[in-house]
């Protein structure tokens, strides 16, 4: 019995190639953050590519998307910090009473 047949009998949906690629990319990028070894992305890519071109494409698309999203969030957070700091220094001092 195949994994898909087994999943269907249990009522579970088998994950799509895109979901598998996303999960793998997330795990690999966490491992890269933990180890500092950026080469893991390419090593895993080679292993996946040898077995499934569809999964390899989904994995690499997910890696690129997650890295782009992280860069965009870092930019957004830096810009917001800059604007908030500018607003904090531009506020007039509260008047002294008494």
Steps between C-alpha positions, in 0.01 A plus 500: 500500500637840403532793738220676312270196536582476868437872551169481315382203706568694819322802358822704501593701197846433368706822499551666165842539346485870581421428866787253521734752337391771743549275802842387381611856424385616842692222674814551293499877557460441875800264484697764307417758767607258773820376337604795285552256213333659197626210290224283647250659260698382197585160647134426569411640157729246331350211695144605424578573134631147452173356624227741390526800272153615608595499869834663419324788324254541787783490756713760325200726438419479870862574599502809277159613625589456866831680461333785310231527765762513776688779319179693443401468867845614612471803272149578625601467865804725448290762321234497772766531769648798314163672459399436860830639624453812285149547635618457858765770464265735314236504772494821699577476868202504730443841657612538858226568748557721794 
